[in-house]
Amino acid sequence: MILAIGSVTLLGVVLGLVLGYAAQKLRVEGDPLVDELAALLPASNCGQCGFAGCRQAAEALARHEAPVTLCPPGGKAVAQKLAERLGVSADLSGMSDRPKLADVREELCIGCTKCAKVCPTDAILGAPKMIHYVLSDACTGCGACIDVCPTEALLLEEVVPSIRTWVWPKPVAEAA
């Protein structure tokens, strides 16, 4: 019994060392630009940009195969940050300054749950045949719920700055 436990332990230690060594020697370095661009995107993976997720969109941006205005939930602010990081100019005239969030018109909601099934961030709460509710903190404004609602009870509305929604802007680093 002790011999079996010892041999399995020794085998685990040896294989662990081999795997650790292989992980160090065979490591593939990722593109740091892709990591930076992915961090700028909202990471909701809604698919509105035409890519499967925000990581794939960041890879396309790094290869200059996609415009910086590809992310509707990110809006003008994200497009501007992407353009600055990539060093390109972007036409931001058609984009809104304010973010948009989904809102349920209760008088039209029939509780079909189609919107909750397609929401990539699980921002829509509700049970079948009950009125649904959108969690504004979780909603990214991707609009996936708008397309599937059979009664047009969902709308994308601009967030008006108020005491509740205002966020102190991050300070900008001064150039030395």
N, C-alpha and C positions, 0 to 999 in steps of 0.2 A: 504494500500500500504506500509506504514512504517512498519507495523507488518510483512508483507511478507519479506521485505528486511532484517529486524532484525533477523527473524528466519533462513533465508538462511545464513546470516553472522555468526550467532551463531553456526549453524550446521557445516559450513566450519571450524570454529575455533576449535570446539570440535573434529571433524574428523582429522584435521591436527595435533592436540596434540596427539590423539590416534595413528596415523600413525608414528609420530616422536618417541613416546615412544616405539612402536613395533619395529621400525627400530634399536633402540639402544639395546633393550633386545634380539632380535632375530637375531642379526648380526652374519654372518658366516665369520670367519677369513680365508683368503686365505693363501696359502703356500708362504712365502716370497722368497724361493728358486726359485719357478716357476716365480715369478715376476722378479727376477734378470736375470734368463735365457732368458725370453722373451725380456728383454731390450737389451740383447746381440745380439739377432737375428735381421736380417734386417727388419722384419715386412712388407715384401712385400706380404705375404700370397699366394705365387705362387703355392704351392702344390708339388714342386719337391722333397721334403723330404718324401712324402707319407702321410702327414697329411693335414687336411683341412686348417690349418693356423699355424702361428708361435706360437700362444698360446698353441695349442694342441701339437706341437713339443716340446715346453718347458716342458709341463707336462710329456711327455714321457721321456724326458731327466732326469727330476727330479726323476722319478721312475726307472731310469737306464734300460729302455726298448728300447732305441734308441742309436746309436753311436753318438759321438760328431761330426763326419764328415758328418752328415745328411744334411747339408745346402749347396748346390752347389753355390748359389749366395753369400753366406757369405765368402766362400773360406777358405783358410788356416788360415787367421787371426781370423775369428770367431771360427773355430774349436779349435784353440789353446786357445782362451779365455775361451771357454766352458770347455775344458779339465782342465785348471787351476782352474776354479771355482768349478768343480765337484771333483777335486783331482784324476783324472784318467789319464792314459797315452793313447796317441792316435798315430796311424801311419799316419803321414801327408805327407809321401813321394810321394804319387800319386796326391796330390793336388797342384794347381798352386799358386804361391806367389802373382801374380797380379790378380786383378778383371777382369772379362770379361763383355763386353757390346755388345748389339746387334748393327749391322750395316747393312744398306740397300745397296745392289748393284743396283744402279739405272738402269743399262742396262737390268736387269732381272725383275724389279718390274712392275707388270701389274695393280696394284691398286685394288686388289680384296678385300681389307679391312679385310681379315680373321685375319691377325696378330693384327690389332688394336682391334678387338673384344675380343681376348683372353688375351691381355696384362693386368696383374693385377694392374699395376701402371699408366695406360694411358700414357705410354711413347712414343707411336707411333702416329704420326700425319699424316693425309692424307685423301683425299676424294676418293670416288669411281672413278676408271679409271684414277687416278693421282698417281704420284710417292709419296711414303711415306717417312717419315723422323723419326728418332729415337732421342728423347730428352735424351742426355747422363746424364743429372742431375737427371732424373726420372727413368732411366733404372736400374734395379737391376741385370740384367744378368741371369734371371731365365730360359731363353730358351724356354718359352712357345710359342713364336712366330715362332721359328725355325721349330717346328714340324708341324705347320699348313700351312706354306707357300708352295703353289703348284709349284712355279718356283724356289725354293731354292735361293731366292734373299736376304735372311737374313742370316747373319753369326754372331757367337759370337767371338769377337776379344778381345785379351788382351789389357788393357789400358796401354800404354807406358807412364811412368812418363815424364811430360813436365812442362813448366812454368804454363800452364793452368790447368793441372790435379794434380799437386803436392800439398799435404796438409801437413802442419806442424804436426808432430806427437805429441800426447798428452804427457805431462811429466809424468814420472813414480814416484810415491811417494817413498821417501827414507825411509828405515827401521830405526827406532831410536835406 
